Amino acid sequence: MLWPDAVRRAVKLGADRELVGVYARRSDLPRSLFRELIEGARSRLWFGGYTSYFVWLDVPNAAGTLGAKAQGGADVRFLLGDPASPVTAGRDRIEATPLDLGTRIAMTRAEIGKSPTPLAVRLSDRHIAMSVWVFDDDAIVATHIGGALGQDSVTFHLRQRESGGPFSRYVEHFEALWADAAQQPADAAAEQPGGR
């Protein structure tokens, strides 16, 4: 009531403060953003994309960097799509692209395998329509649209400013999916205490 409407519209208040940017497509993100977020994160690097395939294209030596961060005590996790799921097969029919989801997931697994330190990987098909990547107090959230590829998803960049805000809700979303996802036997050592 004390502030004029023009001031209220110009100043972010409450949950709005967490919104850093909105992009019509994930491919509209600044090309260096994921590299900067990965390099800057110290404690938490969570990859909740169905394939996260683009990371290996956009971030030079990503496996080495992520392995070094895990070795230093950072929590590095990959929640990938389940290539054997009927949900994945259905999405492949919709996307109808030669580089199918199973191939992109396999390529990400191969890149993860190049890490000098084992990285935790779990599979799920529950995040087919929304990807969440968390780097300490920053999150990138991509909401998938119809038959479009992941790069065409409306994407939000959030930064934590308060407890219980949008950032926290997406972290809770990732944690719930992670708890429910299938742990991969080859990656089990990475998820054991002292396994990093």
Phi, psi and chi 1 to 4 in degrees:
 res  aa     phi    psi   chi1   chi2   chi3   chi4
   1 MET       -  -30.2  -61.7  -94.5  -49.8      -
   2 LEU   -78.8  -26.3  -62.3  175.6      -      -
   3 TRP   -95.5  137.7  -71.8    9.5      -      -
   4 PRO   -63.0  153.5  -15.0   24.4      -      -
   5 ASP   -53.9  -39.6  -74.7  -17.1      -      -
   6 ALA   -61.7  -39.4      -      -      -      -
   7 VAL   -68.4  -44.9  172.5      -      -      -
   8 ARG   -60.4  -37.3  -82.7 -159.8  -59.2  -85.3
   9 ARG   -71.0  -28.5  -75.8 -166.9  -59.2  -88.6
  10 ALA   -87.5  -23.0      -      -      -      -
  11 VAL  -109.3  129.9  176.3      -      -      -
  12 LYS   -77.0  133.3  -70.2 -175.2  176.4 -175.4
  13 LEU  -126.1  153.6  -58.3  169.2      -      -
  14 GLY    57.1 -136.3      -      -      -      -
  15 ALA   -63.0  -26.1      -      -      -      -
  16 ASP   -57.4  -28.7  -84.9    0.4      -      -
  17 ARG   -62.0  -22.7  -65.3 -179.9  -51.4  134.3
  18 GLU   -80.3  -13.8  -65.1 -161.0  -26.0      -
  19 LEU   -83.4  110.5 -174.7   60.0      -      -
  20 VAL   -85.6  -41.4  177.2      -      -      -
  21 GLY  -164.1  154.9      -      -      -      -
  22 VAL  -126.2  134.6  179.5      -      -      -
  23 TYR  -127.6  135.6  -57.3   87.4      -      -
  24 ALA   -62.6  -27.6      -      -      -      -
  25 ARG  -143.1  148.3  -66.9  168.4 -174.5   77.5
  26 ARG   -59.3  -33.4 -167.0 -168.6   69.4 -141.6
  27 SER   -67.0  -11.6   58.2      -      -      -
  28 ASP   -84.0  -10.8  -66.3  -23.2      -      -
  29 LEU   -58.4  146.7  -72.7  168.0      -      -
  30 PRO   -54.1  131.2  -24.4   32.9      -      -
  31 ARG   -57.1  -27.9 -169.8  149.2  175.4   92.2
  32 SER   -87.6   -5.0   61.5      -      -      -
  33 LEU   -61.9  -49.8 -177.7   59.2      -      -
  34 PHE   -62.0  -40.5  -90.8   89.0      -      -
  35 ARG   -60.3  -45.7  177.9  178.5   47.7   80.8
  36 GLU   -64.0  -41.2  -68.8  166.3    0.5      -
  37 LEU   -67.3  -41.1  -68.5  173.9      -      -
  38 ILE   -64.3  -47.7  -71.4  169.5      -      -
  39 GLU   -65.7  -33.5  -70.2  175.0   -4.3      -
  40 GLY   -82.9  -22.1      -      -      -      -
  41 ALA   -69.6  141.0      -      -      -      -
  42 ARG  -114.6  -33.9  -62.4  -74.1  173.7 -107.9
  43 SER  -119.1  -27.5   61.1      -      -      -
  44 ARG  -141.2  122.6  172.3  171.9   55.6 -170.7
  45 LEU  -135.0   97.6  -61.1   96.1      -      -
  46 TRP  -111.7  125.8  -65.9   -7.2      -      -
  47 PHE  -110.6  102.8  -63.1   80.5      -      -
  48 GLY  -110.2   39.3      -      -      -      -
  49 GLY   -93.7  148.6      -      -      -      -
  50 TYR   -59.1  -36.3 -148.3   75.1      -      -
  51 THR  -123.3  -29.5   72.7      -      -      -
  52 SER    47.8   26.2  -70.6      -      -      -
  53 TYR   -59.8  -38.3  169.1   70.1      -      -
  54 PHE   -63.9  -23.2   69.4   93.3      -      -
  55 VAL   -56.5  -41.9  170.5      -      -      -
  56 TRP   -72.7  -21.5  -43.0  105.5      -      -
  57 LEU   -84.4  -34.4  -56.3  175.9      -      -
  58 ASP   -94.4  -19.1  -70.1   -9.2      -      -
  59 VAL  -119.4  106.1 -178.8      -      -      -
  60 PRO   -59.4  137.6  -19.1   29.8      -      -
  61 ASN    51.0   40.5 -170.3   31.1      -      -
  62 ALA   -58.4  -42.8      -      -      -      -
  63 ALA   -61.1  -42.4      -      -      -      -
  64 GLY   -65.1  -43.3      -      -      -      -
  65 THR   -64.5  -46.0  -60.3      -      -      -
  66 LEU   -66.4  -39.1  -66.5  169.9      -      -
  67 GLY   -62.3  -41.7      -      -      -      -
  68 ALA   -64.7  -38.5      -      -      -      -
  69 LYS   -67.4  -41.6  -72.3 -171.0  177.4  -75.7
  70 ALA   -62.7  -42.1      -      -      -      -
  71 GLN   -60.1  -34.3 -179.4   68.0   34.7      -
  72 GLY   -81.6    1.8      -      -      -      -
  73 GLY   105.6   -0.6      -      -      -      -
  74 ALA   -70.2  148.9      -      -      -      -
  75 ASP   -88.0  101.2 -178.9    8.3      -      -
  76 VAL  -109.2  120.9 -178.5      -      -      -
  77 ARG  -134.5  145.1  -56.3 -179.9 -168.6 -179.7
  78 PHE  -122.4  116.4  -79.6   85.3      -      -
  79 LEU  -102.9  104.0  179.3   64.4      -      -
  80 LEU  -107.2  163.9  -61.4  174.0      -      -
  81 GLY   -68.8  153.5      -      -      -      -
  82 ASP   -87.9  110.0 -179.1   -7.8      -      -
  83 PRO   -65.0  -20.5   20.8  -28.1      -      -
  84 ALA   -90.3   -2.1      -      -      -      -
  85 SER   -76.8  143.5  167.2      -      -      -
  86 PRO   -61.9  -27.4  -13.0   18.7      -      -
  87 VAL   -62.4  -42.1  171.8      -      -      -
  88 THR   -64.5  -45.2  -56.8      -      -      -
  89 ALA   -61.0  -41.0      -      -      -      -
  90 GLY   -64.5  -40.8      -      -      -      -
  91 ARG   -67.8  -36.7 -177.0   65.8 -168.8  179.0
  92 ASP   -59.5  -39.7  -87.5  -26.6      -      -
  93 ARG   -64.3  -37.3  -76.1 -169.2  -64.7  -83.1
  94 ILE   -69.2  -46.8  -68.7  167.9      -      -
  95 GLU   -70.7  -36.4  -69.6 -174.2    0.2      -
  96 ALA    47.6   53.9      -      -      -      -
  97 THR  -120.5  145.3 -178.7      -      -      -
  98 PRO   -60.2  -33.3  -21.8   30.8      -      -
  99 LEU   -88.6   81.3 -168.0   59.2      -      -
 100 ASP   -73.4  171.8   66.8   14.1      -      -
 101 LEU   -60.4  -43.3  -69.5  167.7      -      -
 102 GLY   -58.4  -40.1      -      -      -      -
 103 THR   -67.0  -44.0  -59.0      -      -      -
 104 ARG   -65.4  -38.2  -74.8  179.1  -90.0  162.4
 105 ILE   -63.9  -44.4  -67.6  165.8      -      -
 106 ALA   -61.8  -39.1      -      -      -      -
 107 MET   -66.7  -39.0  -67.1  174.6   84.2      -
 108 THR   -64.9  -42.4  -70.3      -      -      -
 109 ARG   -60.2  -40.1  -64.4  -66.3  -58.5  -86.5
 110 ALA   -64.0  -40.7      -      -      -      -
 111 GLU   -67.5  -41.4  -69.4  -63.6  -35.5      -
 112 ILE   -58.8  -38.1  -70.2  169.0      -      -
 113 GLY   -63.6  -17.1      -      -      -      -
 114 LYS   -82.3   -7.2  -65.1  176.5 -176.6  176.9
 115 SER   -64.7  137.0  166.9      -      -      -
 116 PRO   -69.5  -15.7   22.5  -30.2      -      -
 117 THR  -122.6  134.5  -55.3      -      -      -
 118 PRO   -57.0  137.9  -22.1   31.8      -      -
 119 LEU  -114.2  141.5  -56.6  177.5      -      -
 120 ALA   -72.6  132.8      -      -      -      -
 121 VAL  -134.3  134.3  176.5      -      -      -
 122 ARG  -133.8  155.3  -67.6 -171.4 -178.2 -177.8
 123 LEU  -115.5  142.1  -59.4 -179.1      -      -
 124 SER  -154.7  159.0  174.0      -      -      -
 125 ASP  -115.3    9.1   63.1   10.8      -      -
 126 ARG   -81.9  -10.5  -68.2 -178.1   51.7 -151.8
 127 HIS  -110.8   29.9   61.6  -57.4      -      -
 128 ILE   -62.1  -29.5 -170.5   76.4      -      -
 129 ALA  -103.1   -3.3      -      -      -      -
 130 MET  -154.7  131.1 -177.6  170.3   59.3      -
 131 SER  -108.8  141.8  -62.4      -      -      -
 132 VAL  -133.9  122.1  177.0      -      -      -
 133 TRP  -116.6  130.0  -61.6  -85.4      -      -
 134 VAL  -122.6  129.2 -178.8      -      -      -
 135 PHE  -130.1   98.3  -54.1   97.1      -      -
 136 ASP    51.9 -108.5  -70.6  -12.0      -      -
 137 ASP  -102.5   11.9  -66.5  -28.2      -      -
 138 ASP  -112.5  146.4  -77.8   88.6      -      -
 139 ALA  -138.8  143.0      -      -      -      -
 140 ILE  -113.0  125.9  -55.8  -64.2      -      -
 141 VAL  -123.1  122.9  178.4      -      -      -
 142 ALA  -114.3  123.3      -      -      -      -
 143 THR  -103.5  113.7   56.2      -      -      -
 144 HIS   -72.6  145.4  -60.0 -165.1      -      -
 145 ILE  -118.4  124.6  -66.0  177.5      -      -
 146 GLY    38.3 -125.8      -      -      -      -
 147 GLY   -91.3    6.8      -      -      -      -
 148 ALA   -74.7  157.1      -      -      -      -
 149 LEU   -74.6  164.6  -63.3  174.3      -      -
 150 GLY   -54.3  -36.2      -      -      -      -
 151 GLN   -64.9  -16.7   65.3 -160.2   26.2      -
 152 ASP   -95.0    5.8  -66.0  -38.8      -      -
 153 SER   -75.2  140.7  -57.0      -      -      -
 154 VAL   -61.6  133.2  174.3      -      -      -
 155 THR  -131.1  139.1  -58.2      -      -      -
 156 PHE  -119.0  140.6  -55.7   91.7      -      -
 157 HIS  -109.1  119.8  179.0 -173.2      -      -
 158 LEU  -116.2  151.3  -57.7  172.5      -      -
 159 ARG  -135.4  128.3 -175.9  167.3  -64.2  132.4
 160 GLN   -63.0  128.5 -175.0  173.8   24.7      -
 161 ARG  -127.6  -14.9  -59.6  -80.3 -171.9 -140.8
 162 GLU  -154.8  161.9   60.8 -172.9   11.4      -
 163 SER   -81.6  136.5  177.6      -      -      -
 164 GLY    81.2    8.3      -      -      -      -
 165 GLY   -83.2 -172.4      -      -      -      -
 166 PRO   -55.0  -41.6  -25.4   33.7      -      -
 167 PHE   -56.2  -49.4  174.4   89.9      -      -
 168 SER   -61.3  -37.2  -63.2      -      -      -
 169 ARG   -63.8  -40.6  -61.3  -67.3  -49.9  -80.5
 170 TYR   -71.3  -33.5  -76.6  115.9      -      -
 171 VAL   -63.0  -44.2  166.5      -      -      -
 172 GLU   -60.7  -39.7  -68.7  166.2    5.2      -
 173 HIS   -59.2  -49.3  167.8   74.3      -      -
 174 PHE   -60.0  -46.9 -177.1  100.3      -      -
 175 GLU   -60.7  -39.3  -71.1  175.3  -37.7      -
 176 ALA   -66.1  -42.4      -      -      -      -
 177 LEU   -64.6  -42.1  -68.4  175.3      -      -
 178 TRP   -60.5  -44.9 -175.2  -99.9      -      -
 179 ALA   -62.9  -30.0      -      -      -      -
 180 ASP   -93.0  -10.0 -168.9   48.8      -      -
 181 ALA   -82.2  161.3      -      -      -      -
 182 ALA   -83.3  120.6      -      -      -      -
 183 GLN   -72.0  140.8 -177.3  173.4  -32.9      -
 184 GLN   -92.5  127.8  -63.9  -55.0  -74.3      -
 185 PRO   -54.2  -41.8  -23.5   31.5      -      -
 186 ALA   -66.4  -18.7      -      -      -      -
 187 ASP  -106.6    4.8  -53.4  -61.3      -      -
 188 ALA   -59.6  -37.3      -      -      -      -
 189 ALA   -61.8  -32.4      -      -      -      -
 190 ALA   -69.9  -19.3      -      -      -      -
 191 GLU  -101.5   -2.4  -59.7 -160.2   39.7      -
 192 GLN   -84.6  149.5  -59.7  -58.1  -40.1      -
 193 PRO   -55.5  132.6  -24.0   32.6      -      -
 194 GLY    78.6    2.8      -      -      -      -
 195 GLY   -82.1   -1.6      -      -      -      -
 196 ARG  -103.0      -  -70.4 -168.7 -148.3  -74.7
